């Protein structure tokens, strides 16, 4: 039932990768540039790819379609600190609106297929949007954020391979 506050999104394509809940996926794909995959765009959207090949990197917004529920506080797997974090200070997939974001390298475009590297999404994950990565606005250097990232240990394991993490 739609209400005044409803928001409806429709996928524009899907990720194709070798990852699934039993194998896990990299916590941040950009740290694993050798991980390759394909974004299969639905035919209706392929004209929107014009000039995207000018960019080396793209930001992909996707739906964590295998996630169930969320918690206000989380304890990321293998966290360097044995305490809970506020959800919004993490990139946990278990969110009120399970929207993911990844920064991938665009290797090439063939038809409606985008060949990308540095991926961190499961095979079949619905794609919501694609945007060019613009260093002038997407890369803000902040010592405070770098210090928080180091303190919280946001890059302390290679793969999240516990399917319960998504449920």
Secondary structure, DSSP 8 states (H G I E B T S, - for coil): ---TT------SEEEE-S--TTT-EESSGGG-TT-EEEEEE-GGGGGGGTTGGG-SEEEEEEE-TT-----SEE--TT-SSSS-EEGGGS--S--SS-EEEEEEEEEEEETTEEEEES----TT-EEEEEEE--HHHH----HHHHHHHHHHTTT--SEE--GGGT-
